[in-house]
Amino acid sequence: MNKKKILFSVFIAFCMYGQADAQRIKGSDTLLPLTQELAEEYIEEHPSREVIVTGGGTGVGIASLMENTTDMAMASRRIKFGERMRFAEEGLEAKEVIVAYDALAVVVNPSNPVDSLTREQLEAIFRGKITNWKEVGGDDMKIVVYSRETSSGTYEFFKESVLENRNYMASILSMPATGAIIQSVKQTKGAIGYIGLAYLNQYVKPLAVSYDGGEHYAMPSVETAADGSYPIVRPLYYYYDSTKEAIVAPFISYALSPKGQMSVLNQGFVPVNQEQ
């Protein structure tokens, strides 16, 4: 059965049997394609199970846990202290599982001659301090800066790692999903943005990044993320309430199994067990 048919059959099963019979997973767009793939494989092995996977962003997924409209949240950042407090206020206990690791690739239009940037240069660009590519060795061309929206875990992680928790520029162009960033960078010669490694394609050009002032640069890849030479790497999480453990445990066990972690690698992420 091909991917479209499996997803369609899962959706039909969800409609027929209702939410109580289908495991619901919602959240991070970064984790969305990987979790869809894992769900398809899991259903093939367990035909009586139903899994519904939808995106919306990390913040949406975590909020949905508290609203009991999902059984598990996909997150590309760690749950915040305030979110944990709200969980506690609702009598819930958030459980955390790292399912994979991801490198964030900084991307530009393929026509851009710039091949590498330091963390300091990236911070200055995304904070609006550097506004022309000629300031970093490129053409005399305005820099157009794209970011994920504020509900995105990717937005939060990039702010923490690259901007060192300083604010983005006020005029930054916020995109609702990774695909929108890819499309915008593809169409805009002066554009720059960031995307998960698994989303890299021929329409955008990844940059080598240095976190030591330009002494060492590394390109984003599974290999450089795994060996630590590429600096913008983060864990990817599944969160669930402790009362839902019996519901989500079989799927999580599959995701962390050798077969599941092979899918992690094949999808362009770094396995939790890097010997996979």
Secondary structure, DSSP 8 states (H G I E B T S, - for coil): --HHHHHHHHHHHHHHH-GGGSEEEEE-TTTHHHHHHHHHHHHHH-TT--EEEE-S-HHHHHHHHHTTS-SEEEESS---HHHHHHHHHTT--EEEEEEEEEEEEEEE-TT----EEEHHHHHHHHTTS--BGGGGTS-S-B-EEEEE-TT-HHHHHHHHHTSTT----TT-EEESSHHHHHHHHHH-TTEEEEEEGGG--TTSEE-EEESSTTS--B---HHHHHHT-SS-EEEEEEEEEGGGHHHHHHHHHHHHSHHHHHHHHHTT-B-SSTT-
